[in-house]
Protein backbone atom coordinates (compact mmCIF):
# COMPACT_ATOMS: atom_id res chain seq x y z
CA UNK A 1 0.00 0.00 0.00
CA UNK A 2 2.89 2.37 0.63
CA UNK A 3 4.21 1.85 -2.90
CA UNK A 4 0.73 2.45 -4.34
CA UNK A 5 0.41 5.65 -2.34
CA UNK A 6 3.84 6.87 -3.45
CA UNK A 7 3.19 5.97 -7.09
CA UNK A 8 -0.21 7.66 -7.00
CA UNK A 9 0.62 10.92 -5.25
CA UNK A 10 4.25 11.54 -6.20
CA UNK A 11 4.70 15.29 -6.75
CA UNK A 12 5.23 16.70 -10.21
CA UNK A 13 8.85 17.38 -11.04
CA UNK A 14 11.98 16.07 -12.72
CA UNK A 15 13.91 13.00 -11.73
CA UNK A 16 17.26 12.56 -13.47
CA UNK A 17 16.12 14.99 -16.15
CA UNK A 18 12.86 13.13 -16.82
CA UNK A 19 9.47 14.59 -15.99
CA UNK A 20 7.61 12.56 -13.35
CA UNK A 21 4.14 12.80 -11.85
CA UNK A 22 2.04 10.51 -9.63
CA UNK A 23 -0.47 8.24 -11.34
CA UNK A 24 -3.48 9.86 -9.65
CA UNK A 25 -2.37 13.44 -10.29
CA UNK A 26 -3.24 13.48 -13.98
CA UNK A 27 -6.65 13.84 -15.57
CA UNK A 28 -7.41 10.11 -15.14
CA UNK A 29 -7.21 9.38 -11.42
CA UNK A 30 -8.28 5.72 -11.55
CA UNK A 31 -5.01 4.47 -13.04
CA UNK A 32 -3.79 2.93 -9.72
CA UNK A 33 -7.03 0.94 -9.46
CA UNK A 34 -6.60 -0.51 -12.96
CA UNK A 35 -2.98 -1.40 -12.19
CA UNK A 36 -4.09 -3.26 -9.04
CA UNK A 37 -6.79 -5.11 -11.00
CA UNK A 38 -4.24 -6.04 -13.69
CA UNK A 39 -1.80 -7.34 -11.06
CA UNK A 40 -4.48 -9.36 -9.26
CA UNK A 41 -5.66 -10.97 -12.51
CA UNK A 42 -2.11 -12.04 -13.38
CA UNK A 43 -1.55 -13.21 -9.81
CA UNK A 44 -4.53 -15.59 -10.13
CA UNK A 45 -3.37 -16.82 -13.55
CA UNK A 46 0.14 -17.51 -12.24
CA UNK A 47 -1.22 -19.24 -9.15
CA UNK A 48 -3.43 -21.51 -11.26
CA UNK A 49 -0.42 -22.48 -13.40
CA UNK A 50 1.63 -23.08 -10.25
CA UNK A 51 -1.03 -25.42 -8.83
CA UNK A 52 -1.36 -27.29 -12.14
CA UNK A 53 2.43 -27.66 -12.35
CA UNK A 54 2.75 -28.96 -8.78
CA UNK A 55 -0.10 -31.44 -9.28
CA UNK A 56 1.46 -32.65 -12.53
CA UNK A 57 4.83 -33.14 -10.83
CA UNK A 58 3.21 -35.07 -7.99
CA UNK A 59 0.96 -37.17 -10.23
CA UNK A 60 3.70 -38.32 -12.60
CA UNK A 61 6.52 -38.20 -10.02
CA UNK A 62 8.65 -36.16 -12.43
CA UNK A 63 11.25 -35.40 -9.78
CA UNK A 64 11.30 -38.41 -7.47
CA UNK A 65 11.33 -36.42 -4.28
CA UNK A 66 8.41 -38.45 -2.92
CA UNK A 67 10.59 -41.57 -2.78
CA UNK A 68 14.10 -40.39 -1.98
CA UNK A 69 15.41 -43.85 -0.99
CA UNK A 70 18.40 -44.82 -3.10
CA UNK A 71 17.15 -48.33 -3.85
CA UNK A 72 14.05 -46.85 -5.48
CA UNK A 73 16.21 -44.57 -7.63
CA UNK A 74 18.29 -47.54 -8.73
CA UNK A 75 15.12 -49.52 -9.43
CA UNK A 76 13.81 -46.75 -11.66
CA UNK A 77 17.11 -46.59 -13.52
CA UNK A 78 17.09 -50.36 -14.04
CA UNK A 79 20.17 -50.90 -11.89
CA UNK A 80 20.57 -53.64 -9.31
CA UNK A 81 22.30 -53.39 -5.98
CA UNK A 82 25.74 -55.00 -6.00
CA UNK A 83 26.54 -56.51 -2.60
CA UNK A 84 30.28 -56.01 -3.28
CA UNK A 85 29.91 -52.22 -3.51
CA UNK A 86 31.22 -50.36 -0.45
Secondary structure by P-SEA (a helix, b strand, c coil): caaaaaaacccccccccbbbbccccccccaaaaaaaaaaaaaaaaaaaaaaaaaaaaaaccccccccccaaaaaaaacbbbbcccc
